[in-house]
């Protein structure tokens, strides 16, 4: 996650003001899906053993901290791409190698060209509406001879996206293709200023006006000091800033499947940490797209070379990934598209 605080939010474009109370009443009825058994079937495929396999690989020393534009990060991107090929989760037609090149002219500090990775599962009823599941793949590289492995930041989010892609792929193969398209986006250059997500939103592959929501995952594998006595939590940031429906759907998914404690401490506009502006969802929010940032908070190894995979809480990582999957499932399969509000 980016350390420096970004500027205040300025929405681009206009959001239609709606009366949302009636819509949420309808959602309460329609999102009590009759197929919760089906959802559970694919939730159960998200396993800590598989998450660990991906996370151990992504945070390996051999990738030299995954600095944007460097060979280690390029190799990790190739690993991610190979996973989608194995799952037969397709790239966009316009980018058949899964890569959206982010040129060095869009990056700071004389960094080399890098790439976002994009894969998707086409929706069955509303294929031109898109739910994004995103995480950044880069980290801080090598400093003073120390490798910054970034196991939590953001190996945890990268592994979670891959596991969710597998679950959605299995569902589609079994005849439960999502109604809306699901886009799996791994962005580069988050640590150096959110540049990969900024590049995507300035050069979108799928129309921004048809992007329903972005679920951004950045650090979901550890426990912060506030929760040492109760680790069954995750922070939700931004979920109600542009759509109370989105927040309702996340809460509904949680109550139905995972029963985590949803902590909104950092969602406050007055929170001094200003995390809402510090990860890749922010660039989607700037375009008027509802977002949720899923986050475990900072810990003693945050942005240090000691952020290694042996410190990951894998059972908790699995549970948080399941919440995000269930939220995406509800968003993708809701009978009506998520509404955007001025709040």
C-alpha positions as CSV (number, residue, x, y, z in Angstrom):
1,X,0.0,0.0,0.0
2,X,1.2,3.5,-0.8
3,X,2.6,5.3,2.2
4,X,2.2,8.9,1.1
5,X,-1.3,10.5,1.5
6,X,-2.9,11.6,-1.8
7,X,-4.9,14.7,-2.3
8,X,-8.6,15.2,-1.6
9,X,-11.2,13.3,-3.6
10,X,-12.6,15.1,-6.6
11,X,-15.2,13.1,-8.5
12,X,-15.0,13.3,-12.3
13,X,-18.4,13.3,-14.0
14,X,-21.7,13.4,-12.2
15,X,-23.5,10.8,-10.0
16,X,-27.2,10.5,-10.3
17,X,-29.0,11.2,-7.0
18,X,-31.5,8.5,-6.3
19,X,-33.9,7.5,-3.6
20,X,-32.1,4.5,-2.4
21,X,-34.2,3.3,0.6
22,X,-36.7,1.6,-1.7
23,X,-33.9,0.1,-3.7
24,X,-32.3,-1.4,-0.6
25,X,-35.6,-2.8,0.4
26,X,-35.8,-4.6,-2.9
27,X,-32.2,-5.7,-2.5
28,X,-33.0,-7.3,0.8
29,X,-35.5,-9.4,-1.0
30,X,-33.5,-10.2,-4.1
31,X,-30.1,-10.7,-2.6
32,X,-31.5,-13.3,-0.2
33,X,-30.5,-15.6,-3.1
34,X,-32.1,-19.0,-3.3
35,X,-28.7,-20.4,-4.3
36,X,-26.7,-19.7,-1.2
37,X,-25.8,-23.4,-1.3
38,X,-24.3,-22.8,-4.7
39,X,-22.3,-19.8,-3.4
40,X,-21.0,-21.9,-0.5
41,X,-20.0,-24.6,-3.0
42,X,-17.6,-22.2,-4.7
43,X,-16.6,-20.4,-1.5
44,X,-15.3,-23.8,-0.3
45,X,-12.8,-23.9,-3.2
46,X,-11.0,-20.9,-1.7
47,X,-8.5,-22.6,0.6
48,X,-5.7,-21.5,2.7
49,X,-3.4,-24.2,1.2
50,X,-3.9,-22.7,-2.3
51,X,-3.6,-19.2,-1.1
52,X,-0.3,-20.1,0.6
53,X,1.0,-21.7,-2.6
54,X,0.5,-18.5,-4.5
55,X,1.7,-16.2,-1.7
56,X,4.9,-18.2,-1.0
57,X,5.7,-18.0,-4.7
58,X,4.8,-14.3,-5.2
59,X,6.8,-13.2,-2.1
60,X,9.9,-15.4,-2.8
61,X,13.3,-13.9,-2.6
62,X,13.9,-14.8,-6.2
63,X,11.7,-12.0,-7.3
64,X,13.8,-9.4,-5.5
65,X,10.9,-7.5,-4.0
66,X,8.9,-7.0,-7.2
67,X,10.0,-3.5,-7.9
68,X,8.0,-1.9,-10.8
69,X,9.8,-2.3,-14.1
70,X,12.4,-4.7,-12.8
71,X,12.9,-8.3,-13.9
72,X,11.6,-9.8,-10.7
73,X,8.3,-8.0,-11.0
74,X,8.1,-9.0,-14.7
75,X,8.6,-12.6,-13.7
76,X,5.8,-12.4,-11.1
77,X,3.5,-10.9,-13.7
78,X,4.3,-13.9,-15.9
79,X,3.5,-16.3,-13.1
80,X,0.1,-14.5,-12.6
81,X,-0.6,-14.7,-16.3
82,X,0.2,-18.4,-16.4
83,X,-2.3,-19.0,-13.7
84,X,-5.1,-17.4,-15.8
85,X,-4.0,-19.5,-18.8
86,X,-4.2,-22.6,-16.7
87,X,-7.7,-21.7,-15.4
88,X,-8.8,-20.8,-19.0
89,X,-9.8,-17.4,-17.7
90,X,-9.5,-15.3,-20.8
91,X,-7.7,-12.0,-21.5
92,X,-9.6,-9.0,-23.1
93,X,-9.8,-9.4,-26.9
94,X,-7.9,-6.2,-27.3
95,X,-5.0,-7.5,-25.1
96,X,-4.6,-11.2,-25.9
97,X,-1.5,-11.6,-23.8
98,X,-3.2,-10.3,-20.7
99,X,-0.9,-7.3,-20.4
100,X,-1.7,-3.7,-20.6
101,X,1.7,-2.0,-21.0
102,X,2.2,0.9,-18.7
103,X,5.0,2.9,-20.4
104,X,7.9,4.4,-18.6
105,X,6.6,7.8,-19.6
106,X,3.6,7.2,-17.2
107,X,5.9,6.2,-14.4
108,X,8.2,8.2,-12.1
109,X,11.8,8.0,-11.1
110,X,13.2,6.6,-14.4
111,X,11.4,3.3,-13.9
112,X,11.2,1.0,-16.9
113,X,8.0,0.0,-18.7
114,X,5.8,-2.2,-16.7
115,X,2.4,-3.9,-17.1
116,X,-1.1,-4.3,-15.6
117,X,-2.5,-7.8,-15.9
118,X,-6.2,-8.2,-16.9
119,X,-8.3,-11.3,-17.2
120,X,-12.1,-11.7,-17.1
121,X,-15.1,-14.0,-17.2
122,X,-17.8,-12.7,-19.4
123,X,-21.3,-12.3,-17.9
124,X,-24.2,-14.3,-19.1
125,X,-27.0,-11.7,-19.0
126,X,-25.2,-8.3,-18.7
127,X,-21.8,-9.0,-20.3
128,X,-21.2,-5.2,-20.8
129,X,-21.4,-4.5,-17.1
130,X,-18.2,-5.1,-15.1
131,X,-17.4,-5.9,-11.5
132,X,-13.6,-5.4,-10.9
133,X,-11.6,-7.4,-8.3
134,X,-8.2,-5.7,-8.1
135,X,-4.9,-5.9,-6.3
136,X,-1.4,-4.5,-6.9
137,X,1.4,-6.9,-7.8
138,X,4.4,-4.7,-7.2
139,X,6.4,-4.0,-4.0
140,X,9.5,-2.1,-2.9
141,X,12.3,-4.1,-4.4
142,X,15.7,-4.3,-2.7
143,X,17.0,-1.5,-0.4
144,X,20.5,-1.5,1.2
145,X,20.8,-5.2,0.3
146,X,17.5,-6.2,1.9
147,X,14.8,-7.8,-0.1
148,X,11.3,-6.4,0.6
149,X,9.2,-9.5,0.0
150,X,5.9,-7.8,0.6
151,X,4.1,-11.0,1.7
152,X,1.1,-9.0,3.2
153,X,1.7,-6.0,1.0
154,X,0.5,-7.2,-1.4
155,X,1.2,-10.9,-1.9
156,X,-1.9,-11.5,0.2
157,X,-4.2,-9.5,-2.2
158,X,-2.6,-11.0,-5.3
159,X,-3.1,-14.5,-4.0
160,X,-6.7,-13.8,-3.1
161,X,-7.5,-12.5,-6.5
162,X,-6.1,-15.7,-8.1
163,X,-8.1,-17.9,-5.8
164,X,-11.3,-15.9,-6.5
165,X,-10.7,-16.2,-10.2
166,X,-10.4,-20.0,-9.9
167,X,-13.7,-20.1,-7.9
168,X,-15.6,-18.0,-10.5
169,X,-14.1,-20.1,-13.3
170,X,-15.2,-23.3,-11.7
171,X,-18.7,-21.9,-11.2
172,X,-18.9,-20.8,-14.9
173,X,-17.8,-24.2,-16.0
174,X,-20.5,-25.8,-13.9
175,X,-23.2,-23.6,-15.4
176,X,-23.2,-20.8,-12.9
177,X,-21.6,-18.1,-15.0
178,X,-22.1,-14.6,-13.3
179,X,-24.7,-12.4,-14.8
180,X,-22.2,-9.5,-15.1
181,X,-18.7,-9.8,-16.2
182,X,-16.0,-10.2,-13.6
183,X,-12.6,-8.5,-14.3
184,X,-9.5,-9.6,-12.4
185,X,-7.0,-6.7,-12.4
186,X,-3.5,-6.8,-11.1
187,X,-2.0,-3.3,-11.3
188,X,1.6,-2.3,-11.2
189,X,3.3,0.8,-9.7
190,X,1.1,1.1,-6.6
191,X,4.0,1.6,-4.2
192,X,5.4,4.5,-6.3
193,X,2.2,6.5,-6.5
194,X,-0.8,4.4,-7.7
195,X,0.4,4.8,-11.3
196,X,-0.8,1.5,-12.7
197,X,-4.4,2.0,-11.6
198,X,-4.2,5.6,-12.8
199,X,-3.0,4.5,-16.2
200,X,-5.8,1.9,-16.4
201,X,-8.5,4.5,-15.6
202,X,-7.1,6.9,-18.1
203,X,-6.8,4.1,-20.7
204,X,-9.7,1.8,-19.8
205,X,-10.1,-1.5,-21.6
206,X,-13.7,-1.9,-20.5
207,X,-15.9,1.3,-20.5
208,X,-15.7,3.1,-17.2
209,X,-19.4,4.0,-17.4
210,X,-20.2,0.3,-17.4
211,X,-18.0,-0.5,-14.4
212,X,-20.4,-1.3,-11.6
213,X,-17.9,-1.4,-8.7
214,X,-14.3,-2.0,-7.9
215,X,-13.3,-4.3,-4.9
216,X,-9.7,-3.5,-4.1
217,X,-7.6,-5.8,-2.0
218,X,-4.4,-4.4,-0.4
219,X,-3.1,-6.3,2.7
220,X,-5.5,-8.9,4.1
221,X,-3.1,-11.4,5.5
222,X,-2.2,-10.0,9.0
223,X,-3.6,-8.6,12.2
224,X,-3.0,-5.1,13.4
225,X,-2.4,-4.0,17.0
226,X,-6.0,-2.9,17.5
227,X,-7.2,-6.5,17.0
228,X,-4.6,-8.6,18.7
229,X,-7.3,-9.9,21.1
230,X,-10.0,-10.4,18.3
231,X,-8.5,-11.2,14.9
232,X,-11.9,-12.0,13.3
233,X,-12.1,-8.6,11.5
234,X,-11.4,-6.7,8.3
235,X,-11.5,-3.0,7.6
236,X,-14.0,-1.7,5.0
237,X,-13.0,1.6,3.5
238,X,-15.1,3.6,1.0
239,X,-18.0,1.1,0.9
240,X,-20.7,3.7,1.6
241,X,-19.1,6.8,0.0
242,X,-20.9,6.6,-3.3
243,X,-23.4,3.8,-2.8
244,X,-25.2,2.7,0.3
245,X,-26.3,-0.3,-1.7
246,X,-22.7,-1.4,-2.1
247,X,-22.2,-1.3,1.7
248,X,-25.4,-3.2,2.2
249,X,-24.3,-5.9,-0.2
250,X,-20.9,-6.3,1.6
251,X,-22.7,-6.5,4.9
252,X,-25.2,-9.0,3.5
253,X,-22.4,-11.2,2.1
254,X,-20.6,-11.1,5.4
255,X,-23.7,-12.0,7.5
256,X,-24.6,-14.8,5.1
257,X,-21.2,-16.4,4.8
258,X,-18.2,-15.2,6.9
259,X,-19.3,-13.3,10.0
260,X,-16.3,-11.2,10.2
261,X,-16.3,-8.0,12.3
262,X,-16.5,-5.3,9.7
263,X,-14.5,-2.4,11.1
264,X,-15.2,1.1,9.7
265,X,-12.7,3.0,11.8
266,X,-10.7,4.1,8.8
267,X,-13.7,4.9,6.7
268,X,-14.2,8.3,8.4
269,X,-13.4,11.4,6.4
270,X,-11.6,12.7,9.4
271,X,-9.4,9.7,10.0
272,X,-5.8,11.1,10.0
273,X,-4.5,8.0,8.1
274,X,-6.6,8.9,5.0
275,X,-6.3,5.3,3.7
276,X,-9.2,6.0,1.3
277,X,-6.7,7.9,-0.9
278,X,-3.8,5.5,-0.6
279,X,-4.5,2.5,-2.7
280,X,-5.7,1.7,-6.2
281,X,-9.4,1.9,-5.6
282,X,-9.0,5.7,-5.3
283,X,-8.4,6.1,-9.1
284,X,-11.6,4.3,-9.8
285,X,-13.5,6.5,-7.2
286,X,-12.1,9.6,-9.0
287,X,-14.1,8.4,-12.0
288,X,-17.3,8.1,-10.0
289,X,-17.1,4.3,-9.6
290,X,-18.2,2.8,-6.2
291,X,-15.4,1.1,-4.4
292,X,-14.5,-0.9,-1.4
293,X,-11.0,-1.1,0.0
294,X,-10.5,-4.3,2.0
295,X,-7.6,-3.9,4.5
296,X,-6.1,-5.4,7.6
297,X,-4.4,-2.3,8.9
298,X,-0.7,-1.7,9.5
299,X,1.5,-3.9,11.6
300,X,5.1,-4.0,12.8
301,X,6.4,-5.3,9.5
302,X,4.5,-2.8,7.3
303,X,6.9,-1.6,4.5
304,X,9.8,-3.5,6.0
305,X,11.9,-6.4,4.7
306,X,10.4,-8.4,7.6
307,X,7.0,-8.6,5.8
308,X,7.5,-12.3,5.0
309,X,5.1,-15.2,4.3
310,X,5.8,-17.1,7.5
311,X,3.9,-14.3,9.4
312,X,0.7,-14.5,7.3
313,X,-2.4,-15.7,9.1
314,X,-3.6,-18.1,6.4
315,X,-7.0,-19.1,8.0
316,X,-7.8,-15.4,8.3
317,X,-6.6,-14.7,4.8
318,X,-9.0,-17.4,3.6
319,X,-11.9,-16.0,5.4
320,X,-11.4,-12.5,4.2
321,X,-11.0,-13.7,0.6
322,X,-14.3,-15.6,1.0
323,X,-16.0,-12.3,2.0
324,X,-14.7,-10.5,-1.0
325,X,-15.8,-13.4,-3.3
326,X,-19.3,-13.4,-1.8
327,X,-19.5,-9.7,-2.2
328,X,-18.5,-9.9,-5.9
329,X,-20.9,-12.8,-6.4
330,X,-23.8,-10.7,-5.1
331,X,-22.8,-7.7,-7.1
332,X,-22.4,-9.7,-10.3
333,X,-25.7,-11.6,-9.9
334,X,-28.0,-8.9,-8.5
335,X,-31.1,-8.5,-10.7
336,X,-30.4,-4.7,-11.0
337,X,-27.2,-2.8,-11.4
338,X,-25.7,-1.1,-8.3
339,X,-26.9,2.5,-8.0
340,X,-24.6,5.4,-7.5
341,X,-25.5,8.2,-5.1
342,X,-24.3,11.6,-4.0
343,X,-23.9,11.1,-0.3
